[in-house]
Amino acid sequence: MTLQDHFNDTSLAIELGDLDYIFPGTSKVALHQFNLKISWGTTNLIIGPNGAGKSTLLRILAGKTLIGKGSLKIGGFDPFEFSINRMEQHNSDINNYITYLGTEWAANSVVKRDIPVSLLISSIGGETFVERRNELIEILDIDPQWSMSKISDGERRRVQIAMGLIKPWKLLLLDEVTIDLDVVVRSKLLSFLKRESKTRNCCVIYATHIFDGLGKNWCDRLIHVNAGLKVDDINMEDIEFSSNIDTVEVDTRPAKRVKIPMAESLHPLALQWLNEDLAQRGSREDERLLMARRHNDWNNARDGKYFDADDDKLKDYFKATRSY
Ligand SMILES: Nc1ncnc2c1ncn2[C@@H]1O[C@H](COP(=O)(O)OP(=O)(O)OP(=O)(O)O)[C@@H](O)[C@H]1O
């Protein structure tokens, strides 16, 4: 199977049947009687409290966790089956088209070393998928001249996301990786993912606790998980936003429909402010010039009599602030 074949793919993205998952060596049932069918070309949210089973589910879908009971098919194939028969039917394995992005990567000390971002990006196919690379650098507002050891957590996360998305994927599993992105970058990223899902007929499954900017314009389906069970599964068409109600209203007949009150949110204001900030900053090159100018001004403005130059002042300061 080539990626091109996927454009005409009529299989389901995901078919999960009666999955029970118990963590090995424990009695913890993390997922119970879990059934799920998801189509290609869709964007899906997984919603649930801490400990509900969202990450466990995504890791299973990513083929990172073997299942003992139940069935799983991705694009019509069992990702854990490696039979000769399957390899005859497929030039390439379905697992090559699955991208999983979790929070683990950014916590890895290796990515805090003094590695140039441009080198990291090239190492995962940046030179092969040049157009995607350039678009993602633009969307995620990355400066390829950054070093991984001298950037903020949010900036490091952007590099992680770019690295994960450069190679075209078919199934994208996102486990709360947007948590430390600013609202502008998050909004641009979500638009990119939405467009990818429609234009490349791929599937995004996104577990998050942040719902800003996730309305009818992004989401096709909401899957609510609690204590390892799927408790709600609703298409966005069956959700209505209304300014005439104060609480969520659920109709179950003839079919489940949910009415959600319009919520007060500072998100549009934050989005506008950060967009203005971005326009003021200009390109990364403009930013570098500004920072160099500020540094120069700072050097020129120093009077040479403060802490770094005047030892007596420094001693007095520490005498005054420490009791020993
Ligand atoms: N290795 C493990 N062994 C035993 N139980 C585990 C293990 N890892 C997670 N659990 C438990 O399994 C349940 C599901 O965990 P999971 O990480 O899937 O939750 P989650 O919905 O992703 O939560 P969060 O929103 O906090 O990320 C939790 O009760 C958790 O304590």
PDBQT file of the ligand as one rigid body, heavy atoms in Angstrom, charges set to zero:
ROOT
HETATM    1  N1  LIG A 401       1.709   1.311  34.277  1.00  0.00    +0.000 N 
HETATM    2  C1  LIG A 401       0.527   1.351  34.918  1.00  0.00    +0.000 A 
HETATM    3  N2  LIG A 401       0.174   0.374  35.768  1.00  0.00    +0.000 NA
HETATM    4  C2  LIG A 401      -1.018   0.376  36.396  1.00  0.00    +0.000 A 
HETATM    5  N3  LIG A 401      -1.948   1.339  36.226  1.00  0.00    +0.000 NA
HETATM    6  C3  LIG A 401      -1.652   2.351  35.383  1.00  0.00    +0.000 A 
HETATM    7  C4  LIG A 401      -0.404   2.413  34.691  1.00  0.00    +0.000 A 
HETATM    8  N4  LIG A 401      -0.401   3.519  33.914  1.00  0.00    +0.000 NA
HETATM    9  C5  LIG A 401      -1.580   4.130  34.127  1.00  0.00    +0.000 A 
HETATM   10  N5  LIG A 401      -2.337   3.425  35.015  1.00  0.00    +0.000 N 
HETATM   11  C6  LIG A 401      -3.696   3.740  35.454  1.00  0.00    +0.000 C 
HETATM   12  O1  LIG A 401      -4.577   3.520  34.369  1.00  0.00    +0.000 OA
HETATM   13  C7  LIG A 401      -5.598   4.492  34.358  1.00  0.00    +0.000 C 
HETATM   14  C8  LIG A 401      -5.653   5.168  32.999  1.00  0.00    +0.000 C 
HETATM   15  O2  LIG A 401      -4.476   5.922  32.829  1.00  0.00    +0.000 OA
HETATM   16  P1  LIG A 401      -4.286   6.885  31.565  1.00  0.00    +0.000 P 
HETATM   17  O3  LIG A 401      -2.885   7.382  31.600  1.00  0.00    +0.000 OA
HETATM   18  O4  LIG A 401      -4.732   6.179  30.339  1.00  0.00    +0.000 OA
HETATM   19  O5  LIG A 401      -5.323   8.077  31.912  1.00  0.00    +0.000 OA
HETATM   20  P2  LIG A 401      -5.623   9.419  31.107  1.00  0.00    +0.000 P 
HETATM   21  O6  LIG A 401      -7.085   9.446  30.803  1.00  0.00    +0.000 OA
HETATM   22  O7  LIG A 401      -4.710   9.568  29.950  1.00  0.00    +0.000 OA
HETATM   23  O8  LIG A 401      -5.311  10.510  32.205  1.00  0.00    +0.000 OA
HETATM   24  P3  LIG A 401      -4.710  11.991  32.112  1.00  0.00    +0.000 P 
HETATM   25  O9  LIG A 401      -5.829  12.892  31.688  1.00  0.00    +0.000 OA
HETATM   26  O10 LIG A 401      -4.305  12.243  33.509  1.00  0.00    +0.000 OA
HETATM   27  O11 LIG A 401      -3.547  11.973  31.166  1.00  0.00    +0.000 OA
HETATM   28  C9  LIG A 401      -5.314   5.444  35.520  1.00  0.00    +0.000 C 
HETATM   29  O12 LIG A 401      -6.148   5.085  36.596  1.00  0.00    +0.000 OA
HETATM   30  C10 LIG A 401      -3.866   5.202  35.832  1.00  0.00    +0.000 C 
HETATM   31  O13 LIG A 401      -3.614   5.407  37.199  1.00  0.00    +0.000 OA
ENDROOT
TORSDOF 0
